[in-house]
Every structure is written in C-alpha cells, then in structure tokens.
C-alpha cells in the first residue's frame, strides 16, 4: 500500500480540500439521518410507554377508589350497627335510668324512707 504524495500546486491543493469537505459533509449528512431516525423511533417508543403508564395509573386509581369506597361503606355500616345496638355499659345505665323512672312514679308514701 502506497501513500499518495501531497499535492504541490494550488489547483491540486484546492481539489484535495474540496474532497475532504465533501467527505465531511457526507459524513455529517449520514450521521444526521441516522440520529433523526433513532430520535423518531425513541420518541414513538417513549410515547407508547407514557400511554401504557397512563392506562396503568388510571386502572390503579380506579381500583384504589373502589377499594376505599367499599372500606368506607363497610365502616359506615359497622358504625350504624354499633349505634343501633347499645354496648353493655350503655345497657346497664339504661336499666338504672328505667329503675329510677319507675321509682319516681311510685306514690310518695312508698318511696319515703323511714326515719
């Protein structure tokens, strides 16, 4: 393999420079084409990924809202059931109040304490 000798006159030098410039322009044109193609592919894949992520987020949000709604309804039902059914201390207190009420309805002579 032999190395070409450098140009010596101005016309050859100008032609060599033009060859190098043309080669550089072609290189950058090809590089731009490749980069543009890759960018387009990447952008499409990224948009697809965002769409899938958005769908998953909507599905997850809907599932979470449904679960939360069901939990709240169950808690409300439990609270209503607890409010309707008195607890043991409330029942005892209710019995005492009813006993006091029935005593207050007795005639005064029966309620009076002997001295």
TAURDA-V24517 format. One record per backbone hydrogen bond with DSSP energy under -1.0 kcal/mol. CO is the residue of the C=O (numbers start at 1). NH is the residue of the N-H. Records with the same first field share a line. If there is no record, write none. Layout:
BEGIN
CO: NH  NH
END
This chain:
BEGIN
9: 13
10: 14
11: 15
12: 16
13: 17
14: 18
15: 19
16: 20
17: 21
18: 22
19: 23
20: 24
21: 25
22: 26
23: 27
24: 28
25: 29
26: 30
27: 31
28: 32
29: 33
30: 34
31: 35
32: 36
33: 37
34: 38
35: 39
36: 40
37: 41
38: 42
39: 43
40: 44
41: 45
42: 46
43: 47
44: 48
45: 49
46: 50
47: 51
48: 52
49: 53
50: 54
51: 55
52: 56
53: 57
54: 58
55: 59
56: 60
57: 61
58: 62
59: 63
60: 64
61: 65
62: 66
63: 67
64: 68
65: 69
66: 70
67: 71
68: 72
69: 73
70: 74
71: 75
72: 76
73: 77
74: 78
75: 79
76: 80
77: 81
78: 82
79: 83
80: 84
81: 85
87: 91
88: 92
89: 93
90: 94
91: 95
92: 96
93: 97
94: 98
95: 99
96: 100
97: 101
98: 102
99: 103
100: 104
103: 106
107: 110  111
108: 112
END
